[in-house]
Structure formats: C-alpha cells, structure tokens
Amino acid sequence: MTGTGPAVSRRATMAVAAGALLAGAAPKAAAAPHGTAAGARGRDALQAGVDAVRATGATGVIAEVQTAHDRTTARAGVADLGSGRPVPWDAYYRIGSDTKTFTSVVVLQLVGEGRLALTDTVERRLPGAIRGNGNDGARITVANLLRQTSGLNDYLAVAEGEFTPEAYRKGRFRTHTPQEQLAAALTKPPRWLPRPDDPAAERRWGYANTNYVVAGLIIEAVTGRPWAQEIHERVIEPLGLRHTLIPGGGAYVPQPTATAYTRFPGSERLTDTTLAAVSGADGGLISTTRDHGVFLRALMGGRLLRPAQLAAMKRTVPADGWIRAKGVRYGLGIAWRPVAGGAGGIWFHGGTHLGVVSESGVTEDGARAVTSATFTLPTEEAQQDAQAAATLRLVNDALREGRGR
C-alpha cells in the first residue's frame, strides 16, 4: 500500500494471512458513567473519536482514556448485527500483537535478573532451532527477535491457503504448535542475516510474528515453565489484571464481548469470525480496554521493568512501512511515533486479529493511556485505510488532550 495518511498496513495484512493458517445502522451511545471528573471536554472528544471510527463502516467500537485517577470510556455501534445491542462497556477482545509487549516484558525481566542477555544468540538458548535454507540461529540475538531485526520470515506470510469464509470455518478450531510455526518460517531463506558481532548494525527491520514465537520458546527454555505461566505470574497477577487471560488454544472469547466481523476479499457481507483457536506468545492474549490501559501505564511508569531494561526497551530503530505514519520507530516489543501538532510522541504497539483491531497509546511517563477495540476487520483497501486512520486519530487526540492542548 502507499500513501501518507496514518493507516495500518502490515498489521492488517498479517490478520489476512492468518486466515490461511486458520484454514446495520447503530444508535449512538453516550460515554460511560465512570470517570466523570475527567470533564465534559474529554468525554465529548473521545465520543467523537469512536463515532468517527464507526462512521468508516465498523460495526462496533469501544475506547477508554485512563489516568491514575480517572477513566473515561466511549462506545459506538453494536455488539451484534442481529440483536442490535450496544457494545458492552467491559467487553473482552483478542488484543492480537499487543501480546508482544507482554512477552517482551517477561524477556526483559529475565535479563534484569541476570538469567538471560539481550546479546545471547538463539543458537545458545535453543540449539539447532533455527537452521536450514540459509537461516542461522547463531546470527540472531534476543534483541534481534524483540526489535524485529532478525531477518526471519513471518510464518503467516509464507502460509498457503485461501482466505475465504469457508476456509476460516474449516480451520477455526485448529491449533499450531510454536515448533510448527517456526518450521513454516524456515521453509524460506531469511530476508537477511544480522551481525551479532556488531549490535549497532541493526539497519534492516522487518515485522515477523515468528520473532515472538521464538521469544516464547526462549522464555520456556530459561525458566522451565510455559511462557503463558510466566506472563500470568510476572505481569497479569501482580497488576491485578482480572480480565486478561491466555486461552491456551481455546477458540472462545469470554462474555461479555462483541461479535468480531471480517469482510473477506470480494464479499459484500460481514462474516462472524469471533471463534478462533489462538495461543502463541506473538498474539494469544485476551483483555479489556481497562486492563490493557493499566498494563501500559504500569510499564511506562516503571512498575514492571528496572530502569536499565525499560531504557533498553525504548531504544528504537526505524520501522518504515509498518503503519502509515511518519517517523515510526520500533523498540523491544513496543513502538514510538511522533504526535502531529504536539510535543513528544506516543508509545504503542497495536494488534489485529480476525474481526478485531486493537489500537492504543501511552505517554512517556505512563500518566495517561488510551486503549480501543474495533470489532470489524475490513480487507478492502479504502475502508481499511479509513478505519485505521480514524483509530489512530482517536489515540493521538486522546493523548494530546492530556497534554493540555
């Protein structure tokens, strides 16, 4: 895709590729009754943001702005086209690649404990795991994995299969092990080979879900426990994220939720793609806007990582072409982009799954975060771009509001 406006490109493409592996008018709703101290201006601005996302053709949208003292939530559209009921205020949803930030936190905690080093190679931690077709785990470090500079192919991008409603229904309960996902990526030569002898030479960047599949395997190799258990005990439980869970391959999202709709290529109809067996360290978490905001504020506020590891997470490289916003840079499981018309920038990641787009942002100090879920995944380029641009504007505006714009 080409263009200059802020719109998701590769993240949405990854969700489309996932289909190969997995082989109505709506009333406007007022802002939620909590967070009244945030003021009418903030509530109205957030409502305008979700209305704008809804106007691009999304079935349902929910967003929350959160500080240490206030919560302001807004919603638009419906939870289900059949019933017409509104999107639940506390809806669960798959956060997709926002999971990567959680995974990175665990890896960096292990680094802070001296049990792992960012300069360790994959070959050292997972002997023989990355070999064949020119792939070489001795050339890839832990930092390469987390910063998306490994050169590994994305296991989703190399998958073969049709992206149709029929293929989705056939494969929606099928799970794939990390080893199977890695093996798929290794069927192709690497896009490039890093230089672990020169960590400063990270001049090439390319998004690949495979990097975080391998990171999950490294967590298990270092701790002797499943990556999901480590995330739960190191992040979810300490922060009291009672509505964040790792389904372990289960295809169902807890109630309350909203139907996740996908508009498949060439189809005018929306398909319910809520059911999907997803379990990986690259995108397996389910959460809520509230819990996700608590996590982001805790991370940037220094509650999850020691200063040295948080600083390492924020060391970034250019991530050209990932999303259609200028100046985007990618760190260790989190990215940064400048804020148009305001000082500083936003830390974010974002995630896309079949039928759900998670978009969020947090200030440098963790004082303010905005999280959102859009329960529609378009695949037609114009609507995809419009929806993504509206969602990114919602995030940017919400965080600029906190700076006293």
N, C-alpha and C positions, 0 to 999 in steps of 0.2 A: 504494500500500500504506500501511497505517497500523500504528502500534504503537510501543512504547518500547524494545524489546529491540534489541541490536546486530545488525543483519542487513543484508546488501546489498540495495539496492533498484534504483537506476538502473543500476548496473554490470551486473547480471544482465539487466536489460531491454535493454541495448544488445546483449548477446550474442544475445538472442532476435531482435532486429531484424536482426542480421547475417544470419540465415537468409534473409531476403528478398533480400539482395544476393547471397549465395552461391547465390541461386535455383538371486546366488550367495553363498553363505557363504564367508568367507575366514579363513584362520588368522591369528592374531595373531603379529606378528613382533617380536623384541626390538630394542633400539636398536642402531645401527651400532657397530662395534668401534672407531671413532676417537673422539677427544675424551674418553677415559676420565678425564682429570684434572678434568673438569667436575663429577664426583661423581655418586653414585647418585641423589641427590635431583633434580637437574636432568634426568637421563635418564628417571627414572620419571615426572616431571611432563610432559615432552614426549611420552612414550609415551601417557600418559593423555589428552593433548590430541588426538593423532591418532586414538586409539581412539574418542574422543567424536565426532570428525568422521565417522569410518567408520560409527558407530552410527546416524547420521542417514540412511543409505542410500547413501552414496558407495561406489563400487567400490574405489577406491584412493586413498591419501593418503600424502604424504611431507612432512616438515618438518625444518628444520635451525636450530639456535641456534649462533651464531658469535661469537667474540671474536677478538682478535689472537692468542690463544694456544690456543684450544680450539674444537673442533667437536663438536656432539652432534646426531645425526640419528636420527629415528624414522620408522617406516612402519607402515601397516596396510592390510589389504585385498589386492587382487590387481591385477596389471598387465593381465590379460586374463581375462574370464569363461570363455573356452573352455579355456584351459590351466591356470588357477589358479595360475600362477607369481606370486611376490611382485613388488611394485613395485621396480624397480631402485633401488639406493641413489643412483646418479648419473643418474637419469632426466632426459632433455631434455623440455621442455614449452614451449608458447607462453605467454608472460607477458602477452599482451594489453596492456591500457592501462598496465601498468607500464613499457611502452616510452616513455610520455610523459615520464617523469622523465629518461630518457636524452636525449630530444630537447631538453628544456628545458635540460639541462646544456650542450649544444652551443650553443644560442642565447645562454646567459649567458656562455659563454666568448668568443663573438664580441663581446658587449657589453663584457666586460673588456678585450678587445683594441682597443676603440675603433672597430670596424668596423660596429657596429650600436648602436642605443639603444632602450631599452625604451619610450621615448616616440615612436619612429618609427611612422608610420601604415602600414597595409597598402598604401594607395594610393601612398605614397612608394616602397616597396620592390617592390610588384607592381602597377604602374599598370594600372588597368582590370580587375583580377582580381575585385574584389567590387563589383558594380553590378547594378542591376535589382531590381524588386519591393520597392523601398524599402531594399535593402541598400546600404551605403555604406562602402567601404574607407577613406575619408578620416576616418571617425568611429571607426575601430578601431585601437588601438595594439598593438604587440608584447606589451606587458604584458597587455592585454585578452585576447589569444589564450592566453597561458600560464596566466593566472589564471582562465580560463573566465568572463570577464565581457564578452565581445564581443557577445552577443545573437544570434549566428549560430545557425541551426538545425543540428541534428545530421543529417548526411547519411544515417545509418542510420535515424533516426526518420521521415524523410519517404519512405523507400523503400516501394514497393508490392510485394506478393507474399505467397505463402503460406509459413508456417513449418511445413513438414512434412518427413518423411524423404525423400520423393520430390523435393521442391524442393531440398533440400540436395544430394542425389546429382547432380541435374542441373547445379547451379552450382558444385560444389566446386572445379573447376579454372579457373573464370572469374576473371580479374583485372580491376581497375578502376583507371584512372589517377587521380592526385590531381586533375587537372582535371575528370574525370568526377564524382568525389566532391563537389568544390566546386560544380560546376554543379547537382548534385542538391539540395544545401542551399540554393542561391539561387533555387530554384523557389518558395520560400515567403518571405513578408515576414519581416524579423527579429523576434525576440521583443521586442527593444528596441534602441535605438541609444545607445552610450556617449557620454561627453563628454570627448574628448581634451584639451579646454582646461582641464579640472578633473580631474586624475588621482585626486584624493581622493574623487571622486563614484562610486566603484565600489560602488554599493549594491545592485545586482542581480547574481545569479550563476546560471548555468545550464550544466550539463555538455553539451559538444558535441564529439564526435570531430573535427568539421570544424576546430576551432581548431588542432589539431596537424597536420592535413593542410596548412593554410596555413603553419604554422610550418616544416614541412619544405620547402615551396616557397621560403620566405624564406631558409632556410639555403642552398639551392641558388643563389638569386639573389645572395647576398652572397659566397659562396665560389667559385661557378662549378663546383662539384662536387656529386655526389649526396649527399643527406642521409645515406644509409647509409654512404658512404665517410667522411664527417666523424665519425659516431658511432664507426666502427671505429678510425679513426686517433687520435681525441681521447680515447676512453673505453675501448673494448674492448682495444685493443693495449697502451696504457700500463699498464693494470691487470692484464694477463696473463689476461684472461677467455677462456681457450681453449675454453670450452664455451658461449659466447654468440655467436650468429650472426644474420644478417639474410638470410632465404632468398630475397628478391627476387622474390616471387610464386610460389615453389615450394610445392607442396602437401604435401610430405612432411616429417616430423619425423625427425631422425637417431635411430639406435639408440645406446644403449638408451633406450626410452621406455615409457610405459604407454598403453593404449588410452583415448582420450578419448570418453566416452559422454555422449550427450544424451538426456534423456527429453522427447520432443516433446509439446506440449499434446494432451491427450486420449488419449495412448498409455500403456499399462502396460509397454511394452517399452523397453529402452535401445537406442539406435542408435549404432553406431560412427561418430563424426564426427571422427576423427583427421585425415583428409585435408582440407585447406582451403588455397586459394591466398590468402595474406595478405602484404602487402608495405609497408604505409604507416607513416609516421612517428608515427601515432597508436596503432599496436598490432602492429607487424610482427616483433618480436624473439622469438627462441627462446633459452632459457637453462636453467640448472640452479639448484637451491637454493643450492649453494655459490657460483657466480659472482654470483648476484643479491645474496647477502649481502655479498660482497666489495665490490660496487658501492655498496651502501647505506652501508657503514661508511666507505668512501673518501670518499663525498660529504659525509656529516655530519662526518667527520674533517678536512675542509678540503683534501683532496688533489686535488680536481677543479675547484674554483672559488676565486677570490680572495675575501677576506673581504667585500668590498662586494657582490659578486654572490651569495654564499651568504646574506648578510643580506637581500638583495632577494628571493631565493627563499623565505625564511621569512616575508615579510610576507604575511599572510593576510586573507581575507575570510570571513564566514560561508558555509558550504555546506550550508544546511538542506535536508533531504530526500534527500541523496545516499546516505548509508548511515544505518541506524537506530541511531545512537549520538549522544548529546547532545554539543553543543559542538564539532562538527567544523568545521574551517576549512581553506580551500584557498589555497595559495600559488602559486608559479610551477612547476607540474608536480609538486608534492608537497603532501600534506595533513597536518594535525595533529589529534589528538583526545586528550582527557584520559584518564588511566588511572584507572579506578574503584578506590578503595582504596589508591591510591599517589600519591606526589608527582610533579608534572610531567606529561608526556604522551608520545605516540608520534608519530613522523613516518612516513608511509606513503603508498601510493597504492592499489595493488590493480589487478588486471586480470582480465577474463573473456573467454574465447573459447569457441567451440563445444566443449563437453565438458571444459573446463579452467577452474578458478578459481585464480588466483594471489593469495595474501594474504601480507602481510609487514609488518614494522615495524622501526624502528631508533631507538636512543636519541639524545638531543640531541647528544651528543659523538661518536657513531659507535662507541662502545666495544662495543656489543652489538647484534646484529641477529637477527631470526628471519624465515625465509622458508618458504613452504609452497606445495604444489600439490595440488589435489583434482581427480581425473580424472573428475568427473561433474558435469554441469550439469542440475539439475532445473528444471522450469518451473512445476510445481505450487507454489502459494504457500506452503503449510505446510512442505513439505520444503525449499524454497528458503530460507525463513527459518531453519529449524532448522540447516541446513548452514552458513549464513553466520554465525549466532550462535555455533556451536561453533568455527568457524575463527577468528573474532575473539577469542573467549576464549582459544584456544590462543596467539595472538600476545600478547595482554595478559599472560597468566600467564607466558609465557617471558621477557618483558622486565621484569616485576615481580620475577621470581626473581633477575635480575641486580642489582637494587637492594637485595638482602638482605632481602626481605620476611620 
